[in-house]
């Protein structure tokens, strides 16, 4: 379900960097194969890393360096999306959860199918939103809705996301999603690349002022939370172990 581990994140960042360096690209589309955009971080990978740290009867857990590395990867993913000088489109079908939701929110335009949903599931495992979501959601849907998503872990279904101003359009199914994304990308492809770049930069300067500060707050907070007993209990529950 397109869970994001280190390798997957690095591959996405490498592609985005390649596209950013080209002068012939006017839009970039991020999509998820297999019926979901992304279900978020690869929890199994985190659990394996945590378990590997158990020695001599000591409790497993992520070290501060490991925790910081994990969150830095998500921060760099969001930065990579925002660093693309032309518009980025998120094509969302199915689940966009955790860092997967953050990845979608980092895009400039978001299109989704009716069955899709967005879920900031971090709070349910003792964590906080990262990948810039602590800012990108609040600036899109407002304080009340973003608080419900981040503090209560409420699922926001695509039609509600559209009504809240989080996504640009909601369509019936995958075929219609492909069509609307292709139409939007083709529209952008016909624009002046200089105008697209300068317009995106101007919009970012207004709506995403403080994005770097948000990433730094997330990095500090998540580094602490990834080492917490609450998160370790959540990992143990995921792997079926008792603590």
Secondary structure, DSSP 4 states (H G I P E B T S, - for coil): ---B-HHHHHHHHHHHHHHHT-SS--EEEEE-STT-SB--B-HHHHHHHHHHT--TTPPP---HHHHHHHHHHHHHHHHHHHH-SSEEEEEE-SEEETHHHHHHHTSSEEEEETT-EEE-GGGGGT----TTHHHHHHHHH-HHHHHHHHHS---EEHHHHHHTTSSSEEESSHHHHHHHHHHHHHHHHTS-HHHHHHHHHHHHHHHTTTHHHHHHHHHHHHHHHTTSHHHHHHHHHHHT---
